[in-house]
């Protein structure tokens, strides 16, 4: 139903918001309903939040009649895949699947430009009072409530038809704490406001001689869905996931309470927010996390391709050997990022915190020797860096940092598959089938065990602790393609083919809930596993009116999105 609703919205098959008969009480109030707030009501609400209410105008509207402007449209097209372009918007998001195909710059100028899947209004919040008043207004008028940070979101939580959003992305305050003290930790920490981006955090940490467990994309809002959903990192094989390093949160509940959530205060809420999914249990005002003394980093990159003397079978021999080698990398505390599709393979990078150039070379040397043995020409670079930020800046490819131009699948691959060549071979065969069918493999070798994470008590999916890889079989996004074809590719190819092959190989495992198929048919098991029922009880305690919604979030199946985008109780 979500896929159908998204398709109809994207095609402009949605109401023009003329007045209609009252909607069933089971549904959220929607533009055009008799009880949709009047302009005067919106005006009064705007005054109550210090004039911070913003009415959505789709950022692609200059590319459509009657507002068509060729010069502006060319600028929009040129910047459409730049995260900063969307991050500065109060309504657009950094994922093409959810970014409202009905009004993007690549649709014909005479096609309909409607708000569609974007929210109707956004409050650019800067105080707790702004958030509380927005929650109250949404409840009073039974309007869909949306929580938006930087807009970096592959699962569609940061937008919603007919919605009223709060925008936390401009809350950029940090507080560096040299000696944080709690029952379970004494040491350096940083308190991060909701809108602080990963790159801001990295730069501030570097200036103080620290490193932070955070993500690869610089525009991610650190304290948002990233850390609340677990959050993998180049440091995760050494220090665990981002959620494993949380010390406490400040949270505004949908009932208007301002709470501290830690292992000793509101511990159930702390447990849920540390890995149980973003935008589900409350609005995170701040997160306080451990930081680590910065240290030397070594990194390696390797690439090779099909060519005149490299057959496709030979190319796959090289990749299969790489696949067999990765437990050696993760056991040493490294994380390796591999991207391969078509006829190219890139290990970019192998990231070894605390390592030196000789140690990095020792890790990859068997792989390099195998490529030589196979007669595969390859490029390799191995370098040392004085700290995390210089390594991050030099090693991570810029392709990671654009607006998502892919359709996502995903599965965690357990270490047990590497117990023997006989167990590993079916995985290698499936990966080949998937890539040869047109997928881009986004393949991270990572080992965030409980031991390296410090045995935290949190809601991180238990399958992460047994994982050796998080593997995303993705399909390319085509800005000019028919949207119905795009949705069919997501459902037919990723959901029911690529991911299904991986599910059959990995019973009892799961997927990283922030980077996976948004139409995952068994999302409760795949994203939350045995934690789901406990998480649902915590959600009901702190969000009793069910204001916080995501189709794959805890409690998401209590709602159904109608063809016009309206949310109704299931």
Secondary structure as GFF3:
##gff-version 3
##sequence-region A 1 570
A	DSSP	alpha_helix	2	10	.	.	.	ID=ss1
A	DSSP	alpha_helix	39	48	.	.	.	ID=ss2
A	DSSP	beta_strand	53	55	.	.	.	ID=ss3
A	DSSP	three_ten_helix	61	63	.	.	.	ID=ss4
A	DSSP	alpha_helix	70	79	.	.	.	ID=ss5
A	DSSP	alpha_helix	83	87	.	.	.	ID=ss6
A	DSSP	three_ten_helix	101	103	.	.	.	ID=ss7
A	DSSP	beta_strand	121	124	.	.	.	ID=ss8
A	DSSP	alpha_helix	128	140	.	.	.	ID=ss9
A	DSSP	beta_strand	145	148	.	.	.	ID=ss10
A	DSSP	beta_strand	164	167	.	.	.	ID=ss11
A	DSSP	beta_strand	174	181	.	.	.	ID=ss12
A	DSSP	beta_strand	186	193	.	.	.	ID=ss13
A	DSSP	alpha_helix	198	207	.	.	.	ID=ss14
A	DSSP	beta_strand	210	211	.	.	.	ID=ss15
A	DSSP	pi_helix	222	226	.	.	.	ID=ss16
A	DSSP	alpha_helix	227	228	.	.	.	ID=ss17
A	DSSP	alpha_helix	236	239	.	.	.	ID=ss18
A	DSSP	three_ten_helix	242	245	.	.	.	ID=ss19
A	DSSP	beta_strand	246	252	.	.	.	ID=ss20
A	DSSP	beta_strand	258	262	.	.	.	ID=ss21
A	DSSP	alpha_helix	267	273	.	.	.	ID=ss22
A	DSSP	beta_strand	283	290	.	.	.	ID=ss23
A	DSSP	beta_strand	292	293	.	.	.	ID=ss24
A	DSSP	beta_strand	297	305	.	.	.	ID=ss25
A	DSSP	alpha_helix	312	331	.	.	.	ID=ss26
A	DSSP	beta_strand	334	341	.	.	.	ID=ss27
A	DSSP	beta_strand	344	353	.	.	.	ID=ss28
A	DSSP	alpha_helix	357	374	.	.	.	ID=ss29
A	DSSP	beta_strand	379	385	.	.	.	ID=ss30
A	DSSP	alpha_helix	388	395	.	.	.	ID=ss31
A	DSSP	three_ten_helix	398	401	.	.	.	ID=ss32
A	DSSP	beta_strand	406	407	.	.	.	ID=ss33
A	DSSP	beta_strand	411	414	.	.	.	ID=ss34
A	DSSP	three_ten_helix	415	418	.	.	.	ID=ss35
A	DSSP	alpha_helix	421	436	.	.	.	ID=ss36
A	DSSP	beta_strand	440	445	.	.	.	ID=ss37
A	DSSP	alpha_helix	450	453	.	.	.	ID=ss38
A	DSSP	three_ten_helix	462	466	.	.	.	ID=ss39
A	DSSP	beta_strand	467	476	.	.	.	ID=ss40
A	DSSP	alpha_helix	483	488	.	.	.	ID=ss41
A	DSSP	pi_helix	489	498	.	.	.	ID=ss42
A	DSSP	alpha_helix	499	505	.	.	.	ID=ss43
A	DSSP	alpha_helix	523	523	.	.	.	ID=ss44
A	DSSP	pi_helix	524	528	.	.	.	ID=ss45
A	DSSP	three_ten_helix	529	531	.	.	.	ID=ss46
A	DSSP	alpha_helix	532	542	.	.	.	ID=ss47
A	DSSP	three_ten_helix	556	558	.	.	.	ID=ss48
A	DSSP	beta_strand	559	561	.	.	.	ID=ss49
A	DSSP	beta_strand	567	569	.	.	.	ID=ss50
###
